[in-house]
Amino acid sequence: MAQTTIRRSYLGRAGQAVEWDAILRIFDTIWGHENQSLPKYPEAIKNMYGSWEDRWGVKYDAESLDEIGQAYQKRETAVISLRSFGPHLRCHFMYWPGKAEAYVEV
């Protein structure tokens, strides 16, 4: 039997860059607070990845969400990328602080 895949995406903008707490609330809503350590298999069924790019396009892979938060609060992030791959949910969230623009695909 064929498997049906449904994808949904959303692009949103704010008047200015959001506080880090707002990004944490979005993360917790999508993936849950317990996944802020960005767990990977075999610790978890899914693999969580987080990274950011600076204004020169240099990409930094994060070991935890706290690491991204520290860079964000120092205004070192031009792009934040959070994604998960698992048997039931694949999700990608991107945020551009300079444009106060966010994109999520589930």
WOVENVEN-V255716 format. One line per field, one symbol per residue. burial: 1 if it has 9 or more other ideal C-beta (glycine too) atoms within 8 Angstrom, else 0. A space follows every 50 residues. Layout:
# WOVENVEN-V255716
burial->???
This chain:
# WOVENVEN-V255716
burial->00000000000001000101001101110110001101100001011111 11110000010101101110110000111111110100001111111001 111111
